[in-house]
């Protein structure tokens, strides 16, 4: 199932964040160690947050000569270049970076004298590179357990005894490590909500570290908490024996391993936190704005903290400062001392979520635009409220509860779900899909998005750094999120329109074709006598009428230029409502087919009158009537398709003409076949019909009567119908057409090909020197026209050297001599 027809009716888009809205190119940027924040710089998302809060951004100093490795964007004069050794917290800083350099599953590979890292996630790689940039260099693994580190030029070997890997349920990873001095330490890193549950009651820096986590989250940084605890040799031996026994169990292996891990992962001390930057992809804000303007509601489903998610939503234009932001959140759960107390706490938390949602509904009337932010803990109870059973399924209450009521309000423009699990992502999509019967699209890049992608009507996978699971599970694959606007607004619209006309026309022509036989049997005493030649009946859909509708269904579009649909995204609402394929539209086509069948049969019957004798003594037999009717149906059906064809290309014109020509050519050949070996029904029929006036009179009358109703209806809709495509849109199309015409007249293809290398070379030497990347400029090269700063019209090329750079315009006034006139934006 591809769901191409649903692509034109998308009402809700559910998007992952990391790797979907962001680049998934992680850079270690900041950290917090024993209550002290380290690192400089401000992110794009941090700037958006400062603007929202009215804060002034203070640019922190960074040496201009600073060169950092890809994946490392950390600089702090108190740590960089070994300065940490003079710090009063030197031991804690060393412990922090050792944790980064040891607690991971990264593999180091040496190639050409340099070491490269292969990691299961970009986050892990960035943390290892960040540790390397601060002097803690992970060099290699040897044997089955040894890990080699280089600190200040001295290589040290640590023995990794056990690794409990990260997964989306645990949200943490743990390593048991033997230091060179023989002591054993448990190193753990993971989400703050998970690590804080496993800290010692007297753990230091708990509150101050949580404050730093909020600061990092406000800048859109991805955070992890690092913790550790010491183990005695005896404690480790007892635990490891349990771990070995659990791993040997066949039946309940995963459950037993999880229980054993819980025994180890407790009573931690905080080592510090990391903050990694993941920048927004290029074009995401503009893409989201266009999708919103098209009437599509966008939900972000992410595992990030509330503050991070809000700032990401701000940075990508999903949420803006004028919106009323409603937060529905719960604190981390605190287990009770008994099952009864656990049940009481759970019920209190459920009521708290319901109360927050009810309050949000009450406040919704006072705001023009709303945005809802809900975290994973609150979402769990909100989903259970919507569901008819105690366990999450796709069975819902008939009446809407608070979450659905709020999220489907007309003035609710965005929903952001934070700290959600992969299972919750799929449940949220199912809630809107089944409860509100909306057409949904899910887009993500990783394995944790597969459930969401499969649950949505349309699944879109981003081909990124998280593997191919999302792409393999999706209906469509994209390289970046910004291409989603073209997929939905352009190809989704055209796809729905094309599929609609394909279905409607196929029903029309076959209703017309079949009902003529029904009318004929009124005169044949319901004997079941056939009207059409068997061979003609067999190839009616296969050859006679197939090519035109295939070409139209592939090439037809109501707007010539794709840029028009991006310039005016609101026109998407025309197909989003399904107006091209509704019950009244389908009924109209069926009635048109019935009317056409009446005309195609009774008009020739009225003129030809089978059995009558012409002046030359030849009788108008039943097969002459049959051939006349068949020809009339064929031409009428082709012309009916002509009326709804919006785009005329060489292929479209050829398809219609070749369909008619092939019909007569086939008949010309078929009528000459020997009657003894083939059917003699139409023997020499074309020769007889071609010069017969009743033949042409019948066809003419059929065309006039058959096309009159649809032509009248088309004219009525044009004059009085509601049109989404406004005069402004038509004017834009005309403007682009004129620009293209000027370009074509002034610069033929052959001249363009000759000028291209000259223009690029001129740009290289004149503007950028040796920095111009010819291949990059060539990819973004487009021809353009406009006016220069003196008001004179020019013809030129636009190219962009780098994302965000204002395109250069190179004039083409004289082919051999090229000169630049400054910066200008490329025309659509």
Residue pairs with C-beta under 8 A, 6 or more apart in sequence:
1 475
2 475
3 457
3 458
3 475
4 495
4 496
4 499
5 495
5 496
5 499
5 500
6 439
6 457
6 458
7 441
7 458
7 487
7 488
7 491
7 492
7 495
7 496
8 492
8 493
8 494
8 495
8 496
8 497
8 572
8 575
8 576
9 439
9 492
9 496
9 575
9 576
9 577
9 578
10 296
10 439
10 440
10 441
10 458
10 488
10 492
10 576
11 295
11 296
11 297
11 438
11 439
11 440
11 576
12 296
12 297
12 298
12 299
12 432
12 438
12 439
12 440
12 441
13 291
13 296
13 297
13 298
13 299
13 440
13 441
13 442
13 443
13 484
13 488
14 299
14 301
14 425
14 428
14 429
14 440
14 441
14 442
14 443
14 452
14 456
15 21
15 298
15 299
15 300
15 301
15 442
15 443
15 444
15 481
16 300
16 301
16 302
16 425
16 443
16 444
16 445
16 446
16 448
16 449
16 452
17 300
17 301
17 302
17 304
17 309
17 312
18 24
18 222
18 278
18 302
18 303
18 304
18 445
18 446
19 444
19 445
19 446
19 462
19 464
19 465
19 466
20 443
20 444
20 445
20 449
20 462
20 464
20 481
21 280
21 281
21 284
21 300
21 312
21 316
21 481
22 278
22 279
22 280
22 281
22 312
23 278
23 279
23 280
23 281
24 122
24 278
24 445
24 464
24 465
24 466
25 71
25 122
25 278
25 279
25 465
26 71
26 122
26 123
26 125
26 126
26 222
26 276
26 277
26 278
27 71
27 72
27 73
27 126
27 276
27 277
27 278
28 71
28 72
28 73
28 74
28 126
28 127
28 129
28 130
28 133
28 274
28 275
28 276
29 39
29 41
29 43
29 73
29 74
29 221
29 275
29 276
29 277
30 37
30 38
30 39
30 40
30 41
30 74
30 216
30 221
30 274
30 275
31 37
31 38
31 39
31 74
31 96
31 272
31 273
31 274
31 275
32 38
32 209
32 212
32 213
32 216
32 272
32 273
32 275
33 89
33 92
33 93
33 96
33 271
33 272
34 89
34 92
34 204
34 205
34 270
34 272
35 204
35 205
35 208
35 209
35 212
36 89
37 212
37 215
38 74
38 76
38 78
38 79
39 74
39 75
39 76
39 275
40 60
40 61
40 62
40 75
40 76
41 60
41 62
41 73
41 75
42 50
42 57
42 59
42 60
42 219
43 219
43 220
43 221
43 277
43 279
44 220
44 279
44 280
44 315
45 219
45 220
45 280
45 308
45 311
45 312
45 314
45 315
46 57
46 218
46 219
46 220
46 311
47 57
48 311
48 314
48 315
49 218
49 219
49 220
49 311
49 314
50 56
50 57
51 321
52 314
52 321
62 75
63 75
66 75
68 74
68 75
68 133
69 129
69 132
69 133
70 129
71 125
71 126
71 129
71 130
72 126
72 129
72 130
72 132
72 133
73 277
74 80
74 130
74 133
74 134
77 83
78 84
78 87
79 87
79 93
79 134
80 133
80 134
82 135
82 152
84 90
84 93
84 94
84 134
87 93
92 271
92 272
95 228
95 271
96 226
96 271
96 272
97 131
97 134
97 135
97 136
98 136
98 149
99 187
99 189
99 226
99 228
99 271
99 272
100 127
100 128
100 130
100 131
100 136
100 226
100 274
101 128
101 131
101 132
101 136
101 137
101 138
101 149
102 138
102 147
102 149
102 158
102 160
102 175
102 177
102 187
103 173
103 174
103 175
103 177
103 187
103 188
103 189
103 226
104 119
104 124
104 127
104 128
104 138
104 173
104 175
105 119
105 120
105 124
105 163
105 165
105 173
106 117
106 118
106 119
106 124
106 125
106 128
106 138
107 117
107 118
107 119
107 141
108 115
108 116
108 117
108 138
108 139
108 140
108 141
109 115
109 116
109 117
109 118
110 116
110 140
115 139
115 140
117 125
117 128
117 129
117 138
119 125
119 128
121 166
121 466
122 465
123 222
123 224
123 276
126 276
127 224
127 274
127 276
128 138
130 274
131 137
131 138
132 138
135 151
135 152
136 149
136 151
137 149
137 150
137 151
138 147
138 148
138 149
139 148
139 149
139 150
139 155
140 148
141 147
141 148
142 148
142 157
145 159
145 160
145 161
146 157
146 158
146 159
146 160
147 157
147 158
147 159
147 160
148 155
148 156
148 157
149 155
149 156
149 157
149 158
150 156
156 180
157 180
158 177
158 178
158 179
158 180
159 177
159 178
160 175
160 176
160 177
161 176
161 177
161 178
161 184
161 236
161 240
162 174
162 175
162 176
162 240
162 243
163 173
163 174
163 175
163 176
164 170
164 173
164 174
164 175
164 261
164 264
164 265
165 173
166 172
166 173
166 190
168 421
168 422
168 448
169 421
170 190
170 194
170 258
170 261
171 190
171 191
171 193
171 194
172 188
172 189
172 190
172 191
172 194
172 195
172 265
173 188
173 189
173 190
174 186
174 187
174 188
174 261
174 264
174 265
175 186
175 187
175 188
176 184
176 185
176 186
176 187
176 231
176 236
176 240
176 264
177 184
177 185
177 186
177 187
178 184
179 185
183 230
184 230
184 231
184 232
184 233
184 236
185 228
185 229
185 230
185 231
186 228
186 229
186 230
186 231
186 264
186 265
186 268
187 226
187 227
187 228
187 271
188 195
188 198
188 226
188 227
188 228
188 265
188 268
189 195
189 224
189 225
189 226
189 227
189 274
190 224
190 225
191 224
191 225
191 303
192 210
192 213
192 223
192 224
192 225
192 273
192 305
193 332
193 419
195 225
195 227
195 268
195 270
196 206
196 210
196 225
196 332
197 332
198 227
198 265
198 266
198 267
198 268
199 206
199 227
199 267
199 268
199 269
199 270
200 267
200 268
200 269
203 268
203 269
203 270
204 269
204 270
205 270
206 270
209 225
209 270
209 272
209 273
212 273
213 223
213 225
213 273
213 305
214 305
214 307
216 223
216 273
216 275
217 223
217 304
217 305
217 306
217 307
217 308
217 311
218 307
218 308
218 311
219 275
219 311
220 277
220 278
220 308
220 311
220 312
220 315
221 275
221 276
221 277
221 308
222 275
222 276
222 277
222 278
222 304
222 308
223 273
223 274
223 275
223 276
223 305
223 308
224 273
224 274
224 276
225 270
225 272
225 273
226 270
226 271
226 272
226 273
226 274
227 268
227 269
227 270
227 271
228 268
228 269
228 271
229 266
229 267
229 268
229 269
231 239
239 260
239 263
239 264
242 260
242 263
243 257
243 260
245 256
246 253
246 256
246 257
246 259
246 260
247 253
247 257
249 256
280 312
280 315
280 316
281 480
281 481
281 482
282 480
282 482
282 803
282 804
283 480
283 481
283 482
284 316
284 317
284 481
284 482
285 315
285 316
285 317
286 317
286 482
286 485
287 481
287 482
287 484
287 485
288 298
288 316
288 317
288 318
289 317
290 485
290 489
290 566
290 569
291 298
291 484
291 485
291 488
291 489
291 569
292 298
292 317
292 318
292 413
293 569
293 570
294 488
294 489
294 569
294 570
294 572
294 573
294 576
295 570
295 572
295 573
295 576
296 488
296 572
296 576
297 412
297 413
297 414
297 415
298 318
298 414
299 407
299 414
299 415
299 416
299 417
299 428
300 309
300 312
300 313
300 318
300 414
300 415
300 416
300 417
301 417
301 420
301 424
301 425
301 428
301 452
302 308
302 309
302 312
302 416
302 417
302 418
302 419
302 420
303 376
303 418
303 419
303 420
303 421
303 448
304 312
304 418
304 419
305 418
305 419
306 327
306 329
306 373
306 375
306 418
306 419
308 418
309 373
309 416
309 418
310 319
310 325
310 373
310 416
313 319
313 371
313 414
313 416
314 320
314 321
318 371
318 414
318 416
319 325
319 371
319 414
319 416
322 368
322 369
323 367
323 369
323 370
323 371
323 413
323 414
324 363
324 364
324 366
324 367
324 369
324 370
324 371
325 371
325 373
326 360
326 363
326 364
326 370
326 371
326 372
326 373
326 406
327 373
327 374
328 353
328 356
328 357
328 360
328 372
328 373
328 374
328 375
328 378
328 382
329 356
329 373
329 374
329 375
329 377
329 378
330 349
330 352
330 353
330 375
330 377
330 378
330 381
331 377
332 377
333 345
333 349
333 377
334 345
335 342
336 342
336 344
336 345
349 377
349 381
350 381
350 384
350 385
353 378
353 381
353 382
353 385
354 381
354 382
354 385
354 402
356 378
357 382
357 401
357 402
357 403
357 406
358 402
360 372
360 402
360 406
361 402
361 405
361 406
364 370
364 406
364 409
364 411
364 412
367 411
368 411
369 411
369 413
370 406
370 409
370 411
370 412
370 413
371 412
371 413
371 414
371 415
371 416
372 406
372 407
372 412
372 414
372 415
372 416
373 415
373 416
373 418
374 382
374 403
374 415
374 416
374 417
374 418
375 417
375 418
375 419
375 420
376 417
376 418
376 419
376 420
376 421
376 424
377 419
379 417
379 420
379 424
379 428
380 424
382 401
382 402
382 403
383 392
383 403
383 424
383 427
383 428
383 431
384 390
384 392
385 401
385 402
385 403
386 396
386 397
386 400
386 401
386 403
386 404
386 431
386 435
387 393
387 395
387 396
387 397
388 395
388 396
388 397
389 395
392 423
392 427
394 430
394 434
396 431
396 434
396 435
400 408
400 435
403 431
404 431
404 432
404 435
404 436
406 412
407 415
407 432
408 436
417 424
417 425
417 428
420 428
422 448
422 449
422 450
422 451
422 452
423 451
425 442
425 448
425 449
425 451
425 452
426 451
426 452
426 454
426 455
428 452
429 440
429 442
429 452
429 455
429 456
430 455
432 438
432 440
433 440
433 455
433 456
433 457
439 457
439 458
440 455
440 456
440 457
440 458
441 456
441 457
441 458
441 459
441 460
441 488
442 449
442 452
442 453
442 454
442 455
442 456
442 458
442 459
442 460
443 449
443 453
443 459
443 460
443 461
443 462
443 478
443 481
443 484
444 450
444 452
444 453
444 461
444 462
444 470
445 461
445 462
445 463
445 464
445 465
445 466
445 470
446 464
446 466
446 467
446 469
446 470
447 466
447 467
447 469
447 470
449 470
450 469
450 470
450 473
453 459
453 460
453 461
453 470
453 473
453 474
454 473
458 475
458 476
459 473
459 474
459 475
459 476
460 474
460 475
460 476
460 477
460 478
460 484
460 487
461 470
461 471
461 472
461 473
461 474
461 476
461 477
461 478
462 470
462 471
462 477
462 478
462 479
462 480
462 481
463 471
463 477
463 478
463 479
471 477
476 487
478 484
478 487
485 566
485 569
486 562
486 566
488 572
489 565
489 566
489 569
489 572
490 562
490 565
490 566
492 572
492 575
493 565
493 571
493 572
493 574
493 575
494 556
494 557
494 558
496 575
496 578
496 580
496 581
497 556
497 557
497 558
497 575
497 580
498 552
498 553
498 554
498 556
499 553
499 581
500 580
500 581
500 585
501 552
501 553
501 556
501 580
501 644
502 549
502 552
502 553
503 581
504 581
504 585
504 586
504 589
505 549
505 552
505 589
505 640
505 641
505 644
506 549
507 586
507 589
507 590
507 593
508 589
508 590
508 592
508 593
508 596
508 637
508 640
509 545
509 593
509 633
509 637
509 640
510 541
510 593
511 590
511 593
511 594
511 597
512 593
512 596
512 597
512 600
512 633
512 636
512 637
513 540
513 597
513 633
513 637
514 597
515 593
515 594
515 597
515 598
516 531
516 597
516 600
516 601
516 629
516 633
517 530
517 531
517 532
518 597
519 597
519 598
519 601
519 602
520 529
520 531
520 601
521 527
521 528
521 529
523 605
530 537
531 622
531 626
531 629
532 540
532 626
532 630
533 623
533 626
533 630
533 679
533 681
533 682
534 679
535 670
535 679
536 544
536 630
543 662
543 666
544 634
544 659
544 662
544 663
545 634
545 637
545 638
545 659
547 655
547 658
547 659
548 638
548 641
548 655
548 656
548 659
549 641
550 655
551 651
551 652
551 655
552 641
552 645
552 652
552 655
555 647
555 649
555 651
555 652
556 645
556 646
556 647
556 652
557 646
557 647
558 646
558 647
558 725
559 565
559 571
559 725
559 729
559 733
560 647
560 733
560 736
560 737
561 733
561 736
561 737
561 828
563 736
563 828
564 729
564 732
564 733
564 736
564 828
565 571
565 572
566 828
567 732
567 828
568 726
568 728
568 729
568 732
570 724
571 724
571 725
571 729
573 724
574 580
574 724
574 725
579 585
588 713
592 640
592 709
592 710
595 706
595 709
596 633
596 636
596 637
596 640
596 706
599 636
599 701
599 702
599 705
599 706
600 629
600 632
600 633
600 636
600 702
600 706
601 629
603 632
603 698
603 701
603 702
603 705
604 625
604 628
604 629
604 632
604 698
604 702
605 625
607 694
607 697
607 698
607 701
608 620
608 624
608 625
608 628
608 694
608 698
609 620
610 620
610 621
610 622
610 624
610 625
611 619
611 620
611 621
612 619
612 620
613 619
613 620
614 620
614 692
618 688
620 694
623 681
623 682
623 685
624 685
624 688
624 689
624 692
624 695
626 681
627 667
627 682
627 685
627 686
627 689
628 689
628 694
628 695
628 698
628 699
629 698
631 663
631 689
631 695
631 699
632 698
632 699
632 702
632 703
634 659
634 660
634 663
635 660
635 699
635 702
635 703
636 702
636 703
636 706
636 707
638 656
638 659
638 660
639 703
639 707
640 706
640 707
640 710
641 656
642 656
643 707
643 710
643 711
643 714
645 652
664 686
667 682
667 685
667 686
668 686
670 678
670 682
671 682
671 683
671 684
671 685
671 686
671 687
672 684
673 683
675 683
689 695
732 828
736 827
736 828
739 784
739 785
739 827
742 785
742 795
743 783
743 784
743 785
743 795
746 795
746 812
747 755
747 783
747 795
747 812
751 815
752 783
754 815
755 797
755 812
755 815
755 818
756 778
756 781
758 815
758 816
758 818
759 797
759 810
759 812
759 818
760 772
760 774
760 777
760 778
762 810
762 818
762 820
763 772
763 777
763 799
763 808
763 810
763 820
764 770
764 772
764 774
766 820
767 808
767 820
768 801
771 801
772 801
773 801
776 801
776 802
777 799
777 800
777 801
778 799
780 798
780 799
780 800
780 807
781 797
781 798
781 799
782 797
782 798
782 799
782 826
783 795
783 796
783 797
783 798
784 795
784 796
784 797
784 798
784 809
784 824
784 826
784 827
785 793
785 794
785 795
785 796
785 827
786 793
786 794
786 796
786 809
786 824
786 827
787 793
787 794
788 794
788 811
788 821
788 822
789 821
789 822
794 809
794 811
794 812
794 813
794 821
795 811
795 812
795 813
796 809
796 810
796 811
796 812
796 821
797 809
797 810
797 812
798 807
798 808
798 809
798 824
798 826
798 827
799 807
799 808
799 810
800 806
800 807
800 808
800 826
801 808
806 823
806 824
806 825
807 823
807 824
807 825
807 826
808 820
808 823
809 820
809 821
809 822
809 823
809 824
810 818
810 819
810 820
811 818
811 819
811 820
811 821
812 818
813 819
